[in-house]
Amino acid sequence: MSFLDLLFGPAPARLPAPDEQLALASLLVRVARADGHASFDELARIDRILAQRYGLPPEAALALRREAETAETLAPDTVRFTRALKEAVALENRAALVEALWAVALADGQRDAEEDRVLRLVTSLLGLTDVESAMARKRAAEQ
């Protein structure tokens, strides 16, 4: 049963835990939407990140992002996504996740206080420090 089947079928008691790909894609969407508007540049950046990180063809990355848009809308909090990532990604590899999130936040050329807030929360929930986040932001800005 797909995630969308669960959404539009009989109401489940709880949404299923997302896998790593859906969790990261949902967080990328959450960052893009944090300022109230996900720009074309941010959405395109999400698609490129997903394609590159998971070796997906463009149409599969787009499908994953669209599934993540639904998941992000329905998820009551950010913890469910970070929990899935913490289970799937070793601590020493999580800075790359934060770098991807910063790449989306910076894609439209503007810093936004809500995007910063979401990134601070996610960084903390992933067990990383503000310094690690700042270094990830710097790497993302240099791309």
C-alpha positions in Angstrom: 0.0 0.0 0.0 1.5 3.4 -1.0 1.6 6.4 1.2 -1.1 8.1 -0.9 -3.3 5.1 -0.6 -3.0 5.4 3.2 -3.9 9.1 2.9 -7.0 8.7 0.8 -8.2 5.3 2.0 -9.8 4.7 5.4 -8.3 6.9 8.0 -5.4 5.2 9.7 -4.8 5.6 13.4 -1.4 7.1 12.6 0.6 8.0 9.5 3.3 5.5 8.8 6.9 6.4 9.6 8.6 7.7 6.5 11.6 6.0 5.0 14.9 8.0 4.6 14.1 9.3 1.1 10.6 10.5 2.0 11.8 11.9 5.3 14.6 14.0 3.7 12.3 15.1 0.8 9.7 16.2 3.3 12.1 18.2 5.3 13.4 19.8 2.1 9.8 20.8 1.3 9.3 22.0 4.8 12.3 24.4 4.5 11.1 25.6 1.1 7.6 26.3 2.5 8.8 27.9 5.7 8.6 31.4 4.4 5.1 30.9 3.1 6.0 30.2 -0.5 8.1 27.5 -2.1 9.7 29.2 -5.1 10.4 27.5 -8.4 14.2 27.7 -7.7 13.7 26.0 -4.3 11.5 23.2 -5.8 14.0 22.7 -8.7 16.8 22.5 -6.1 14.9 19.8 -4.2 14.5 17.8 -7.3 18.2 18.0 -8.1 19.2 17.1 -4.5 16.9 14.0 -4.5 18.1 12.9 -7.9 21.8 13.3 -7.0 21.6 11.8 -3.4 19.5 8.8 -4.4 20.6 8.3 -8.0 17.0 8.9 -9.3 16.1 9.9 -12.8 14.4 13.4 -12.9 10.9 12.0 -13.1 11.4 9.8 -10.1 12.9 12.7 -8.1 9.8 14.8 -9.1 7.5 12.0 -8.0 9.3 11.7 -4.7 9.1 15.5 -4.1 5.3 15.5 -4.9 4.8 12.6 -2.4 6.8 14.6 0.1 4.7 17.7 -0.4 1.7 15.7 0.7 3.5 14.1 3.6 4.9 17.5 4.8 1.4 19.0 4.7 -0.1 16.1 6.8 2.7 15.7 9.3 2.0 17.4 12.6 5.6 18.0 13.4 9.2 17.8 12.2 10.2 15.0 14.6 8.8 12.2 12.6 11.1 13.1 9.7 14.2 13.7 11.7 13.7 10.4 13.6 13.6 8.5 10.3 16.8 10.2 9.2 18.5 9.6 12.5 17.7 5.9 12.2 19.0 5.7 8.6 22.0 8.1 8.6 25.0 7.8 10.8 25.8 10.9 12.9 29.0 11.6 10.9 27.0 11.8 7.7 24.1 14.0 8.9 25.9 17.3 8.1 25.3 16.5 4.4 21.6 16.4 5.2 21.8 19.9 6.8 23.9 21.1 3.8 21.1 19.9 1.5 18.5 21.8 3.6 20.6 24.9 3.5 20.9 24.6 -0.3 17.1 24.7 -0.6 16.8 27.6 1.9 19.4 29.6 -0.1 18.1 28.7 -3.5 15.9 31.7 -3.9 18.7 34.1 -2.9 17.0 35.2 0.3 17.5 34.4 4.0 14.3 34.1 5.9 13.8 33.9 9.7 11.3 31.1 9.4 13.7 29.0 7.3 16.4 29.7 9.8 14.1 28.6 12.6 13.3 25.3 10.8 16.9 24.7 10.1 17.9 25.3 13.8 15.3 22.8 14.9 16.2 20.2 12.4 19.9 20.6 13.1 19.3 20.1 16.8 16.9 17.1 16.3 19.6 15.5 14.1 22.1 15.8 16.9 24.3 18.4 15.3 25.5 21.7 16.6 25.0 25.3 15.4 28.6 25.4 14.3 28.1 22.3 12.1 25.0 23.9 10.7 27.0 27.1 9.9 29.7 25.1 8.2 27.0 23.3 6.2 25.4 26.6 5.2 28.8 27.9 4.1 29.3 24.8 1.9 25.8 25.2 0.5 26.4 28.9 -0.3 29.5 28.0 -2.2 27.7 25.6 -4.6 
